[in-house]
Amino acid sequence: MRSEGGGDEVDFQGKARFDRRAVRVDDAQRLLLEAVRPLAAESVPLWSCGGRYPAGHAYATADWPPFDRSGLDGYAVRAADIAQATPERPVPLRVVDAIAAGQVSAAIVEPGTAVRIMTGAAVPEGADAVVMLEQTADAPAAGPGDRAAVLVKQPVAPGRNIAPRGEEFRGGSEVARPGERLRPGHIALLGTFGYAELSVVRRPRVAIFATGTELLPIEAPLKPGRIRDSNSSMVAALVADAGCEPLPYGRLTDDPEMIRSALSAAFREADAVVTTGGVSVGDCDIMAVLLRRFKNASGSGGEADEYRRGAATAASVNVGSNGTASPSAGTAGESEWYGAPQAGGEWSGSLLFDKVAMRPGSPTSAALVNGKPLFALSGNPGACYVGFELFVRPTLLHMQGSSDPLPRSVTAELAAAVTKGSPHERFVRAKLFERGGRLYGDPLAFGQSSMMASLPGANALLRIPAGREGAEAGTLVQTIVLP
């Protein structure tokens, strides 16, 4: 392409498009988790806290149970009174009161007496055990005006069928902590201790859009050379599954000005941005151009900086609103488009990585823009899916306050051979199952990065080490368990 002034030809990405240095998957994950922090806290009703992460510690506000509580329907008794009871020679006790849950008896259980009690009711004073209803029988009153009696047919040990005060929790003990995902059981505990609202980490809002002139709306009929945009909906579903709020921006053509405008709006509205497509080395891979400028603008130290120093510098270009490229030497237009950090600029960004030593999805890239993560995933559905699970989900969980955001791994035995070798570690979609006390991973068919048929059935990713031969059946491999 030539500039309007008739200057020398400018390659949109230049030879630098091929000059990326791959980082390992584990290092890419670490760079992302080190780059972001949990979002601010907000107070929400307890019923909506499921799946959220507490912003602080929550403690028991009282002993639990708060009183000695009956564990079943029966009679509160003195264990010594019925120590000799048998079905053939039941022990009669005079019933002095009857109480249901929520009631407190004014009667005192004295020798030879009992109180009829329901599950959850407070055990009356003097009783040290509860005998279940099925081990008793009604007895007629001794005479007119006398109280009813009960026949106890089995002995019980002291303390039997009574939940003593403070058995589960003592006041002040911890019931929820930061970094721990709140499950329905936590919600029950918090409600028990009076937490009508809870301070939790805010859910990230995640902007999503797919790039590519070839993309059609889902509802559109197919056209020659065109495909429907399935990635946007898939990523939105994955974002929601990760506990975040998806903001679908839709499809973007390979138009620099359109992408610039969409990214600007996305970073104003969202806490993170996910794009699909445009990250490879093709002439129209706009996201790759953007990310190279972040690489040149980056100035942080550490391993990421060492990685950046090892990569060649891209040709400097300015992208105009008409999508043409022309030479540039740090103009304001370049700053607005590429996000070079300077006073008054719209963006400030730094590249974290623009290639990962993995298959599928090696062009997967990430940057930090205005302090917010930008994930540039492959446009191939399989590679997009894998990139989300390896990099986007852990980062979003970390932003929500999770103390353990990385995917869970197990060791599984290959149920079938993975015959295809790779210069990089491969993440193969698989069905994880248990048989005879052993875990197996069965590689699924249609596993290429552009293929979608195996996505619904995959519940794991097999980590196949780099090599020419793949891995034989029976090999033990590290396996990522998908949510």
C-alpha positions, 0 to 999 in steps of 0.5 A: 500500500502506498501513502496518498503522497506517493511515498514508499510502499508501507506494509500494513504490519510489515515484517514484524507481523511474523516477529512475535516471541511466544510465552508459555501458557503458565507465564501468560496466565501469571502475567494476566493475574499480576496485571489486574486487581479485584474490583471495588466492593458493593453491598447487595441483598443476600439472596443475590450473593450466590456465586459472588466473592465476599469483599471482607470477612463475615462472622457468626453473630451468635452461638449456633444453635443459640439454645439446646435444640431438639433434633426430632419429634418426641419427649424431653426427658431425664435419661436416668428416668428411662435407663431400665426401659424395655418394650416389655416393661416401658417406663411411664412418665407424666407429661407436664407440657407440650411445645412446638418449634419457636416456643419455650416451655415454662415447665421444669422436667423433674424426676418422673416427668416429660415434656412433649417436644417438636423438632427445633424446639428449645429443650426445657430445663431439667431434661438432658435427652430426647426420646423419639416418638416412635419409641413411646406409646400413649398411656391413659391418665391415672384418674380424672383431672390427671395429666396424660402419661407416656410410656417410654420403651427404649433408654437413651443416653444423656445428650441424645437427640439434642443439638447443644448450644454452640455445637456448630458455631461460636459467636465471632467465628468465621463463616465466609472469607474473601477469595471464597466463592459463596455457595448456597450453603454460605447463603444459608449461614449468612441468613442465619446470622442476620446478614440481610445484605453483604459486601461483595466484589463487583461483577466485571462488565465485559465488552465483547465483539467479533472482527471480520468483514466475512461475518454475518448476523446470526439471523442472516442467510448464508452468502458465498464466502461469508459465515455467521458470527457465532463467537460473540454469543459463545463468548457472551455465554462464557462470560456469564458462566464466569459470573460476569455481565456480558456486553455484546457489541456485535460484529465489526468489519476490518475497518480501523476507524470502526474498531477504534471507535468500538474499543473507545466506547468499550473501555469507557463502559466495561471493566474488560474487553474481549475481541475475537479475530484479527490477531494473526498475520494476515493483511487485514488482522487489525487487532494485531496492528493495534497490539504491536503499538502497545508493545512499542509503548510498554515500559513495565519491567520483569519477564514481560519486558524481557519478552518485549525486548526480544521482539522486533519493532513494528513499522510505525503507521497512522490509520485514518478514518478511511482505513488507509495507512501512512507513515507516522512518527508519533503523531497525535492520530497514531496515539489516539488509534494505538493508545501510545501513553502520552498526555491528553491521549485517549488510551494508555496501554501496554502489551502483556503478550501477543503469542502463546506457545500453544495449539490451538490459538497461538496468536492469542494476545492480551494487553492492559488498556487504561488499567483494564484487560484487553483479550484478543482471541482467535477468530477460530471457534475452537481456539477462541474457546480454549483461549477463553478458558485458559486466560479470560476466565481466570482473569475475570475470576481474579477480578471478582476476588477469587483466591484460586482463579486458575482452572483445576487440573487432574491427571488422566489416562489417554483413552485413545492416542493423540497422533498429531504432533506439534511444536507447541503444547497442545490443548485437546478437547476431550471427554473426561470420565471415570471407570474402575476408580481411574480417570480417562481422557478421551480425545474428541473428533473434530478438534481442529481450531476452526471446528465446533462439533466437539465443543458441546461434548468437551468437559476437559482439555488434555495438555499434550506436550510439544513433540513430533509424535503426539501421545500414545493411548495409556499415557498419563497427561495433565488434564484441565477440568472445564466448568 
